[in-house]
C-alpha cells in the first residue's frame, strides 16, 4: 500500500509539474520527478520509523525501507532520465 501511495504521489507531482510549466511541459515533468525524490525519501524514512516504533527491529525494517523507497524512486528516475533526453 505504501508503494502504491508513492506511485500515486509521483503521479500527482508529475501532474502539478506539467500544469505549472507553461512553456516547456517536459521540463516540468523533469523538475517534478527530481523534486519528488527527496520528499519520497523522507516519507519512506517516516514509514521506517513507524515500523520500528511498532515493535520491529531496525534490521528488519531496513529491507522494507529499501524496497518502499526504491520502486517509486526508480520510476521517478526513469521519467526524469527519459524526459531529460528530449
DOROLUM-405496 format. One record per atom (N, C-alpha, C, O): atom name; residue number from 1; x, y negated, z negated. Coordinates in steps of 0.2 Angstrom, whole numbers, plus 2048, in hexadecimal, padded with zeros to 3 digits. Example, Ala and Ser with C-alpha at 12.3 -4.5 7.8 and 13.67 -1.06 7.14 Angstrom:
2
   atom     n     x     y     z
      N     1   842   81C   7D9
     CA     1   83E   816   7D9
      C     1   842   810   7D9
      O     1   847   811   7D6
      N     2   840   80B   7DD
     CA     2   844   805   7DC
      C     2   840   800   7D9
      O     2   843   7FA   7D8
//
This chain:
86
   atom     n     x     y     z
      N     1   804   806   800
     CA     1   800   800   800
      C     1   804   7FA   800
      O     1   803   7F5   803
      N     2   80A   7FA   7FC
     CA     2   80E   7F4   7FC
      C     2   811   7F3   803
      O     2   812   7ED   805
      N     3   813   7F8   807
     CA     3   816   7F7   80D
      C     3   811   7F4   812
      O     3   813   7F0   816
      N     4   80B   7F7   812
     CA     4   806   7F4   816
      C     4   804   7ED   814
      O     4   803   7E9   819
      N     5   805   7EB   80E
     CA     5   804   7E4   80C
      C     5   80A   7E0   80F
      O     5   809   7DA   811
      N     6   810   7E3   80F
     CA     6   815   7DF   812
      C     6   815   7DE   819
      O     6   816   7D8   81C
      N     7   812   7E3   81D
     CA     7   811   7E2   824
      C     7   80B   7DD   825
      O     7   80C   7D9   82A
      N     8   806   7DD   821
     CA     8   801   7D8   821
      C     8   803   7D1   820
      O     8   802   7CC   823
      N     9   808   7D0   81B
     CA     9   80B   7CA   81A
      C     9   80F   7C8   81F
      O     9   80F   7C2   821
      N    10   813   7CC   822
     CA    10   817   7CA   828
      C    10   812   7C8   82E
      O    10   814   7C3   831
      N    11   80D   7CB   82F
     CA    11   808   7C9   834
      C    11   805   7C2   833
      O    11   805   7BE   837
      N    12   804   7C1   82D
     CA    12   801   7BA   82B
      C    12   807   7B5   82C
      O    12   806   7B0   82E
      N    13   80D   7B7   82A
     CA    13   813   7B2   82B
      C    13   814   7B1   832
      O    13   815   7AB   834
      N    14   813   7B6   836
     CA    14   814   7B5   83E
      C    14   80F   7B1   841
      O    14   810   7AC   845
      N    15   809   7B2   83E
     CA    15   803   7AE   841
      C    15   804   7A6   83F
      O    15   803   7A2   843
      N    16   806   7A5   839
     CA    16   807   79E   837
      C    16   80D   79B   83A
      O    16   80D   795   83C
      N    17   812   79F   83C
     CA    17   818   79C   840
      C    17   816   79B   847
      O    17   818   796   84A
      N    18   812   79F   84A
     CA    18   80F   79E   850
      C    18   80B   798   851
      O    18   80B   794   855
      N    19   807   797   84C
     CA    19   802   791   84C
      C    19   806   78B   84A
      O    19   804   785   84D
      N    20   80B   78B   846
     CA    20   80F   785   844
      C    20   813   782   849
      O    20   815   77C   84A
      N    21   816   786   84E
     CA    21   81A   784   853
      C    21   816   783   859
      O    21   814   787   85D
      N    22   816   77C   85B
     CA    22   812   77A   860
      C    22   815   77B   867
      O    22   812   77C   86C
      N    23   81C   779   867
     CA    23   820   779   86D
      C    23   822   780   86F
      O    23   822   782   875
      N    24   825   784   86A
     CA    24   828   78A   86C
      C    24   825   790   867
      O    24   828   790   862
      N    25   821   793   86A
     CA    25   81D   798   865
      C    25   822   79E   863
      O    25   822   7A0   85E
      N    26   827   7A0   868
     CA    26   82B   7A5   866
      C    26   830   7A3   861
      O    26   832   7A7   85C
      N    27   832   79D   861
     CA    27   836   79A   85B
      C    27   833   79A   855
      O    27   836   79C   84F
      N    28   82C   799   855
     CA    28   828   79A   84F
      C    28   828   7A1   84C
      O    28   828   7A2   846
      N    29   827   7A5   851
     CA    29   828   7AD   84F
      C    29   82E   7AE   84B
      O    29   82E   7B1   846
      N    30   834   7AC   84E
     CA    30   83A   7AD   84C
      C    30   83B   7AA   845
      O    30   83E   7AD   840
      N    31   839   7A4   844
     CA    31   83A   7A1   83E
      C    31   836   7A4   838
      O    31   838   7A5   833
      N    32   830   7A6   83A
     CA    32   82B   7A9   835
      C    32   82E   7B0   833
      O    32   82E   7B2   82D
      N    33   831   7B4   838
     CA    33   834   7BA   836
      C    33   83A   7B9   832
      O    33   83B   7BD   82D
      N    34   83E   7B4   833
     CA    34   844   7B3   82F
      C    34   842   7B1   828
      O    34   845   7B3   823
      N    35   83D   7AD   828
     CA    35   83B   7AA   821
      C    35   837   7AF   81D
      O    35   837   7AF   817
      N    36   834   7B4   820
     CA    36   831   7BA   81D
      C    36   836   7BE   819
      O    36   834   7C0   813
      N    37   83C   7BF   81B
     CA    37   840   7C4   818
      C    37   842   7C2   811
      O    37   841   7C7   80C
      N    38   844   7BC   80F
     CA    38   845   7BB   808
      C    38   83F   7BB   803
      O    38   83F   7BE   7FE
      N    39   839   7B9   806
     CA    39   833   7BA   802
      C    39   831   7C1   801
      O    39   82F   7C3   7FC
      N    40   832   7C5   806
     CA    40   830   7CC   805
      C    40   835   7D0   800
      O    40   833   7D4   7FD
      N    41   83C   7CD   801
     CA    41   840   7D0   7FC
      C    41   83E   7CF   7F5
      O    41   83E   7D3   7F0
      N    42   83C   7C9   7F4
     CA    42   83A   7C7   7ED
      C    42   833   7CB   7EB
      O    42   833   7CD   7E5
      N    43   82F   7CC   7F0
     CA    43   829   7D0   7EE
      C    43   82B   7D7   7ED
      O    43   828   7DA   7E8
      N    44   82F   7DA   7F0
     CA    44   831   7E1   7EF
      C    44   835   7E1   7E8
      O    44   834   7E6   7E5
      N    45   839   7DC   7E7
     CA    45   83C   7DC   7E0
      C    45   837   7DC   7DA
      O    45   838   7DF   7D5
      N    46   832   7D8   7DB
     CA    46   82C   7D8   7D6
      C    46   829   7DF   7D6
      O    46   827   7E1   7D0
      N    47   828   7E2   7DB
     CA    47   825   7E9   7DB
      C    47   82A   7ED   7D7
      O    47   828   7F2   7D4
      N    48   831   7ED   7D8
     CA    48   836   7F1   7D5
      C    48   835   7EF   7CD
      O    48   835   7F4   7C9
      N    49   835   7E9   7CB
     CA    49   834   7E7   7C4
      C    49   82E   7EA   7C1
      O    49   82E   7ED   7BC
      N    50   828   7EA   7C5
     CA    50   822   7ED   7C3
      C    50   822   7F4   7C2
      O    50   820   7F6   7BD
      N    51   826   7F8   7C6
     CA    51   827   7FF   7C5
      C    51   82B   800   7BF
      O    51   829   805   7BB
      N    52   830   7FD   7BE
     CA    52   834   7FE   7B8
      C    52   831   7FC   7B2
      O    52   832   800   7AD
      N    53   82D   7F7   7B2
     CA    53   829   7F5   7AC
      C    53   824   7FA   7AA
      O    53   821   7FA   7A4
      N    54   821   7FE   7AF
     CA    54   81C   803   7AE
      C    54   81F   80A   7AC
      O    54   81B   80F   7AC
      N    55   825   80A   7AB
     CA    55   828   810   7A8
      C    55   82D   814   7AC
      O    55   830   819   7AA
      N    56   82E   812   7B3
     CA    56   832   815   7B7
      C    56   839   813   7B6
      O    56   83A   80D   7B3
      N    57   83E   817   7B7
     CA    57   845   814   7B6
      C    57   847   810   7BC
      O    57   844   811   7C1
      N    58   84C   80C   7BB
     CA    58   84F   808   7C1
      C    58   851   80C   7C6
      O    58   850   80B   7CC
      N    59   855   812   7C4
     CA    59   857   817   7C9
      C    59   851   81A   7CD
      O    59   852   81B   7D3
      N    60   84C   81B   7CA
     CA    60   846   81E   7CE
      C    60   843   818   7D3
      O    60   840   81A   7D8
      N    61   843   812   7D1
     CA    61   840   80D   7D5
      C    61   844   80A   7DA
      O    61   841   807   7DF
      N    62   84B   80B   7DA
     CA    62   84F   808   7DF
      C    62   84D   80B   7E6
      O    62   84D   807   7EB
      N    63   84D   812   7E7
     CA    63   84B   814   7EE
      C    63   844   812   7F0
      O    63   843   810   7F6
      N    64   83F   811   7EB
     CA    64   839   80E   7ED
      C    64   83A   807   7F0
      O    64   837   805   7F5
      N    65   83E   803   7EC
     CA    65   83F   7FC   7EE
      C    65   842   7FC   7F5
      O    65   840   7F8   7F9
      N    66   847   800   7F6
     CA    66   84A   800   7FD
      C    66   845   801   802
      O    66   845   7FE   808
      N    67   841   806   802
     CA    67   83C   808   807
      C    67   837   802   807
      O    67   835   800   80D
      N    68   834   800   802
     CA    68   82F   7FB   802
      C    68   832   7F4   805
      O    68   82E   7F1   809
      N    69   838   7F3   804
     CA    69   83B   7ED   807
      C    69   83D   7EE   80E
      O    69   83C   7EA   813
      N    70   840   7F4   810
     CA    70   843   7F5   816
      C    70   83E   7F5   81C
      O    70   83F   7F3   821
      N    71   838   7F8   81B
     CA    71   834   7F9   821
      C    71   831   7F3   823
      O    71   832   7F1   829
      N    72   82E   7EF   81F
     CA    72   82C   7E8   822
      C    72   831   7E4   824
      O    72   831   7E0   829
      N    73   837   7E4   820
     CA    73   83D   7E0   822
      C    73   840   7E2   829
      O    73   842   7DE   82D
      N    74   840   7E9   82A
     CA    74   842   7EB   831
      C    74   83D   7E9   836
      O    74   840   7E7   83C
      N    75   837   7E9   835
     CA    75   832   7E6   83A
      C    75   834   7DF   83C
      O    75   834   7DD   841
      N    76   834   7DB   836
     CA    76   836   7D4   837
      C    76   83C   7D3   83A
      O    76   83D   7CE   83F
      N    77   841   7D7   839
     CA    77   848   7D6   83C
      C    77   848   7D7   843
      O    77   84B   7D4   848
      N    78   844   7DC   845
     CA    78   843   7DE   84C
      C    78   83F   7D9   850
      O    78   841   7D7   856
      N    79   83A   7D6   84D
     CA    79   837   7D0   850
      C    79   83B   7CA   851
      O    79   83B   7C7   856
      N    80   83F   7C9   84C
     CA    80   843   7C3   84C
      C    80   849   7C4   851
      O    80   84A   7BF   855
      N    81   84B   7CA   852
     CA    81   850   7CC   857
      C    81   84E   7CB   85E
      O    81   851   7C8   862
      N    82   848   7CE   85F
     CA    82   845   7CF   866
      C    82   843   7C8   868
      O    82   844   7C6   86E
      N    83   840   7C4   864
     CA    83   83E   7BD   865
      C    83   844   7B8   867
      O    83   843   7B4   86B
      N    84   849   7B9   863
     CA    84   84F   7B5   864
      C    84   853   7B6   86A
      O    84   856   7B2   86C
      N    85   852   7BC   86D
     CA    85   855   7BE   874
      C    85   852   7BA   879
      O    85   855   7B9   87F
      N    86   84C   7B7   879
     CA    86   848   7B4   87E
      C    86   84A   7AD   87F
      O    86   848   7A9   883
//
